[in-house]
Amino acid sequence: MIKSFRHLGVSFCRNRIQLASITHGKVPALGALSECETSLENSQAGIHLSGNHPQIQTLVKDLSTLIERNKIRGDAISFGLPREPVFVGILPVESSLQGPTLKEHMRWELGQYYPGVASQEFVIDAVPLPDKARSFIVGVRRGIIEFLQSVAKQLKLPIRFVDIDHFSAEKTLRLNYPEAREGSVVLVGVRYGGIDASLIVNGELTDYLFVSGEFPQSVPTAAAKYLAHLRDLDAAAPGKMFLCGLVLPPDVVKRTQAETGIAVEVCNPFRKLSIAGQIYQSYLKEGSRFAAAIGLALRSE
């Protein structure tokens, strides 16, 4: 008999928190979804967060309320961070750099973006991309990690992952859409201030770029700029574009398809996901904003 494991995923969207619960058994099943407003300044205050920051109690209270109100039980919790308080990018590297040498080089690169800040203040993850000439790098300040660890401790839940929300949403996309596992697609994460855009080829991240712009009117233009960026790289031409994150008016989705010239679809995170609990109908109708939280909760290793 397979022992079930309940994993909670938490994502943030400016002044709101999204929470998803996935039960891992024979197949993963969505047990609960919830969200609430928060006064946590997760975007702008990220550089100041620490393991004893006073806003720890804000997040603990918000999450405790969501968990208790919805009678959610969890065995572990993970967090998806917005891009604002972290460093996310793709940098050129020599193909000979690997392992510790690659990470040390990435620390040096990070120091060029944050002069005067010791690279040891960041937890860095660097992954070479398939073209071997570039590497994907994420740098998260240790204070943010310590902040989230303190929150998880007070919730009495072990913390499993700290990820970037856009890349958590990729897991949701791969689960629900076979073309994201066997073809070339673009995932666009819509947020205030711009879009996160990534190219996924045969289930693997091969490119990422943040394109700034105002929500929602500039989303079509920003999406078209990303496709132009891919053409400049001579990257695999995507067959489809998926949107997640902030909910867009239907006319903006249509304009995005018109400006990009490829099929555009709003990601439905429940398309092939088993649902075991009672989910509000409004969440099911506009579920793309939960893509990151669901993707986090879907992770089992």
PLY file of the C-alpha trace (Angstrom):
ply
format ascii 1.0
element vertex 301
property float x
property float y
property float z
element edge 300
property int vertex1
property int vertex2
end_header
0.00 0.00 0.00
1.37 3.39 -1.02
1.56 5.86 1.86
0.12 9.22 0.84
2.10 12.43 1.28
0.46 15.86 1.44
2.54 18.67 0.01
1.57 22.34 0.29
2.71 24.85 -2.33
2.66 28.59 -1.65
3.06 31.37 -4.22
2.75 35.15 -4.04
1.23 37.73 -6.35
1.82 41.23 -5.07
-0.71 41.54 -2.21
-2.13 38.02 -2.45
-1.02 34.54 -1.40
-2.03 31.34 -3.21
-2.01 27.96 -1.45
-2.38 24.54 -3.11
-2.45 21.12 -1.47
-1.52 18.02 -3.46
-1.84 14.52 -2.03
0.78 12.18 -3.49
-0.45 8.60 -3.65
-0.87 6.34 -6.67
-1.48 9.53 -8.64
-1.16 13.14 -7.43
-4.53 14.69 -6.54
-5.47 18.27 -5.78
-6.96 18.37 -2.30
-7.42 22.10 -1.73
-6.91 25.57 -3.18
-7.17 28.84 -1.34
-5.88 32.40 -1.40
-6.02 35.56 0.67
-4.82 39.14 0.76
-1.69 39.84 2.75
0.24 42.84 4.00
3.52 40.98 3.49
5.79 43.04 1.25
7.32 40.02 -0.45
8.44 41.82 -3.60
9.94 45.09 -2.46
11.06 44.03 1.02
12.77 40.85 -0.14
16.28 42.24 0.23
15.58 43.08 3.88
14.01 39.80 4.98
15.78 37.67 7.59
15.20 34.83 10.02
13.96 37.23 12.69
12.12 39.78 10.54
8.85 41.03 12.14
6.86 40.11 9.03
7.42 36.42 9.77
4.34 36.65 11.99
2.36 38.22 9.14
2.97 35.27 6.83
2.50 32.71 9.61
-0.87 34.24 10.50
-2.02 34.39 6.86
-1.03 30.80 6.11
-2.41 29.50 9.40
-5.75 31.13 8.59
-5.84 29.55 5.12
-4.89 26.12 6.48
-7.37 26.17 9.37
-10.25 27.73 7.41
-10.00 25.06 4.72
-9.15 22.19 7.11
-5.96 21.53 5.16
-3.47 19.01 6.47
0.09 18.96 5.22
3.27 16.93 5.65
5.58 19.54 4.10
5.50 23.01 2.58
7.31 24.72 -0.32
7.47 28.33 -1.50
7.55 29.90 -4.96
9.16 33.34 -4.99
8.31 36.19 -7.35
11.23 37.39 -9.44
11.52 40.85 -7.87
13.63 40.01 -4.76
15.84 37.41 -6.48
18.28 37.24 -9.37
17.10 35.15 -12.30
18.87 35.09 -15.63
20.79 33.25 -18.32
24.49 34.02 -18.69
27.11 32.89 -21.22
29.64 30.39 -19.86
32.50 28.27 -21.15
31.38 24.70 -21.75
34.35 23.42 -19.70
32.94 24.96 -16.51
31.03 22.43 -14.45
30.12 21.64 -10.85
31.88 23.76 -8.18
33.89 25.65 -10.82
30.68 26.70 -12.59
29.12 27.79 -9.32
32.18 29.84 -8.38
32.08 31.54 -11.78
28.38 32.31 -11.25
29.21 33.87 -7.88
31.64 36.15 -9.67
29.00 37.01 -12.29
26.48 37.79 -9.54
28.97 40.16 -7.96
28.92 42.23 -11.16
25.17 42.79 -10.74
25.36 43.50 -6.99
28.60 45.45 -6.41
29.39 45.79 -2.73
27.27 42.77 -1.77
29.21 39.62 -0.82
28.26 36.73 -3.09
28.14 34.53 0.03
24.92 36.36 0.92
23.25 34.46 -1.92
22.24 30.84 -2.28
23.08 30.13 -5.93
21.88 27.43 -8.28
23.41 27.19 -11.74
22.27 24.75 -14.42
23.92 24.48 -17.86
21.43 24.74 -20.73
21.32 22.21 -23.59
23.32 24.48 -25.90
26.26 24.23 -23.40
27.22 27.85 -24.10
24.84 29.37 -21.55
23.82 28.60 -18.01
20.62 29.36 -16.13
21.33 31.01 -12.78
19.17 31.77 -9.76
20.47 33.72 -6.78
18.35 34.01 -3.62
19.49 36.03 -0.62
20.10 33.87 2.44
17.89 36.20 4.49
14.88 35.22 2.35
15.63 31.51 2.85
16.00 32.02 6.61
12.74 33.99 6.66
10.83 31.15 4.98
12.51 28.54 7.18
11.31 30.45 10.26
7.76 30.58 8.84
7.74 26.84 8.14
9.08 26.09 11.63
6.28 28.06 13.27
3.74 26.26 11.08
5.35 22.99 12.24
5.88 21.88 8.64
9.24 20.86 7.15
10.22 23.02 4.21
11.05 21.06 1.02
11.71 23.55 -1.77
12.21 27.24 -2.39
11.79 27.90 -6.11
10.97 30.74 -8.48
7.23 30.86 -9.19
7.58 30.85 -12.99
9.60 27.63 -12.99
7.17 25.99 -10.62
4.40 26.80 -13.11
6.38 24.88 -15.76
5.72 21.63 -13.89
1.99 22.35 -13.94
2.20 22.98 -17.67
4.07 19.75 -18.39
1.54 17.71 -16.41
-1.46 19.12 -18.25
-0.22 19.61 -21.81
1.64 16.89 -23.76
2.95 19.46 -26.24
5.04 20.91 -23.39
6.73 17.52 -23.00
7.17 16.56 -26.64
7.36 19.81 -28.59
8.45 23.44 -28.41
6.26 25.87 -26.46
6.55 29.21 -24.70
5.29 29.77 -21.16
4.44 33.38 -20.30
3.96 34.29 -16.66
1.91 37.49 -16.50
2.69 39.78 -13.57
2.54 43.45 -12.71
5.48 45.18 -14.37
6.05 42.70 -17.19
6.17 39.04 -18.17
8.41 36.09 -17.41
8.87 34.12 -20.63
10.58 30.79 -21.14
11.07 28.39 -24.02
10.44 24.73 -23.22
11.65 22.14 -25.72
10.75 18.48 -25.12
10.00 19.25 -21.49
13.28 21.09 -20.81
13.88 24.78 -20.16
16.11 26.14 -22.91
15.68 29.91 -22.53
14.28 32.53 -20.15
13.80 36.30 -20.29
11.92 38.95 -18.34
10.27 41.57 -20.55
9.05 44.70 -18.78
5.71 46.35 -19.50
2.48 47.57 -17.98
-0.31 45.16 -17.06
-2.42 44.27 -18.97
-2.10 46.46 -22.05
1.52 45.68 -22.91
1.30 41.88 -22.60
0.82 41.30 -26.38
3.80 43.51 -27.25
5.99 41.94 -24.55
5.11 38.44 -25.77
5.98 39.43 -29.35
9.32 40.85 -28.14
10.15 37.51 -26.57
9.48 35.66 -29.82
11.76 38.15 -31.59
14.42 37.38 -28.97
14.08 33.66 -29.76
14.47 34.33 -33.47
17.66 36.28 -32.74
18.95 33.21 -30.89
17.93 30.98 -33.79
16.05 28.91 -31.20
13.46 26.24 -31.93
10.28 27.89 -33.22
7.52 27.41 -30.62
4.25 25.91 -31.79
2.18 27.41 -29.00
2.20 29.97 -26.20
0.66 29.38 -22.78
-0.27 32.16 -20.38
-0.42 31.86 -16.59
-0.37 34.19 -13.60
-2.55 37.28 -13.51
-5.88 36.80 -15.24
-6.06 38.66 -18.56
-9.18 40.10 -20.23
-10.23 37.96 -23.24
-9.44 40.77 -25.68
-5.83 40.90 -24.45
-5.47 37.16 -25.01
-6.79 37.60 -28.57
-4.43 40.52 -29.19
-1.51 38.44 -27.92
-2.30 35.75 -30.47
-2.66 38.34 -33.23
0.67 40.04 -32.41
2.67 36.86 -31.94
1.20 34.95 -34.86
1.07 31.64 -32.96
-1.65 29.85 -30.99
-2.12 31.33 -27.51
-3.91 29.55 -24.68
-4.46 30.35 -21.02
-2.98 27.50 -18.97
-5.62 25.36 -17.29
-3.84 23.77 -14.29
-6.71 21.31 -13.77
-6.85 19.94 -17.32
-5.33 16.55 -16.45
-5.00 16.90 -12.69
-7.10 14.67 -10.49
-9.22 16.71 -8.05
-10.02 15.05 -4.73
-11.37 18.01 -2.72
-14.04 20.67 -3.02
-12.65 23.59 -5.06
-14.44 26.93 -5.42
-15.92 27.29 -8.90
-14.33 30.74 -9.27
-10.87 29.17 -8.76
-11.60 26.55 -11.41
-12.67 29.23 -13.90
-9.63 31.45 -13.37
-7.10 28.91 -12.18
-4.02 30.09 -14.07
-2.94 32.23 -11.11
-2.58 29.00 -9.08
-0.22 27.39 -11.62
2.90 28.13 -9.55
1.46 26.95 -6.22
0.14 23.76 -7.85
3.46 23.12 -9.59
5.30 23.40 -6.28
2.88 21.05 -4.53
3.23 18.57 -7.41
6.94 18.17 -6.76
7.81 15.00 -4.90
11.60 15.13 -5.15
0 1
1 2
2 3
3 4
4 5
5 6
6 7
7 8
8 9
9 10
10 11
11 12
12 13
13 14
14 15
15 16
16 17
17 18
18 19
19 20
20 21
21 22
22 23
23 24
24 25
25 26
26 27
27 28
28 29
29 30
30 31
31 32
32 33
33 34
34 35
35 36
36 37
37 38
38 39
39 40
40 41
41 42
42 43
43 44
44 45
45 46
46 47
47 48
48 49
49 50
50 51
51 52
52 53
53 54
54 55
55 56
56 57
57 58
58 59
59 60
60 61
61 62
62 63
63 64
64 65
65 66
66 67
67 68
68 69
69 70
70 71
71 72
72 73
73 74
74 75
75 76
76 77
77 78
78 79
79 80
80 81
81 82
82 83
83 84
84 85
85 86
86 87
87 88
88 89
89 90
90 91
91 92
92 93
93 94
94 95
95 96
96 97
97 98
98 99
99 100
100 101
101 102
102 103
103 104
104 105
105 106
106 107
107 108
108 109
109 110
110 111
111 112
112 113
113 114
114 115
115 116
116 117
117 118
118 119
119 120
120 121
121 122
122 123
123 124
124 125
125 126
126 127
127 128
128 129
129 130
130 131
131 132
132 133
133 134
134 135
135 136
136 137
137 138
138 139
139 140
140 141
141 142
142 143
143 144
144 145
145 146
146 147
147 148
148 149
149 150
150 151
151 152
152 153
153 154
154 155
155 156
156 157
157 158
158 159
159 160
160 161
161 162
162 163
163 164
164 165
165 166
166 167
167 168
168 169
169 170
170 171
171 172
172 173
173 174
174 175
175 176
176 177
177 178
178 179
179 180
180 181
181 182
182 183
183 184
184 185
185 186
186 187
187 188
188 189
189 190
190 191
191 192
192 193
193 194
194 195
195 196
196 197
197 198
198 199
199 200
200 201
201 202
202 203
203 204
204 205
205 206
206 207
207 208
208 209
209 210
210 211
211 212
212 213
213 214
214 215
215 216
216 217
217 218
218 219
219 220
220 221
221 222
222 223
223 224
224 225
225 226
226 227
227 228
228 229
229 230
230 231
231 232
232 233
233 234
234 235
235 236
236 237
237 238
238 239
239 240
240 241
241 242
242 243
243 244
244 245
245 246
246 247
247 248
248 249
249 250
250 251
251 252
252 253
253 254
254 255
255 256
256 257
257 258
258 259
259 260
260 261
261 262
262 263
263 264
264 265
265 266
266 267
267 268
268 269
269 270
270 271
271 272
272 273
273 274
274 275
275 276
276 277
277 278
278 279
279 280
280 281
281 282
282 283
283 284
284 285
285 286
286 287
287 288
288 289
289 290
290 291
291 292
292 293
293 294
294 295
295 296
296 297
297 298
298 299
299 300
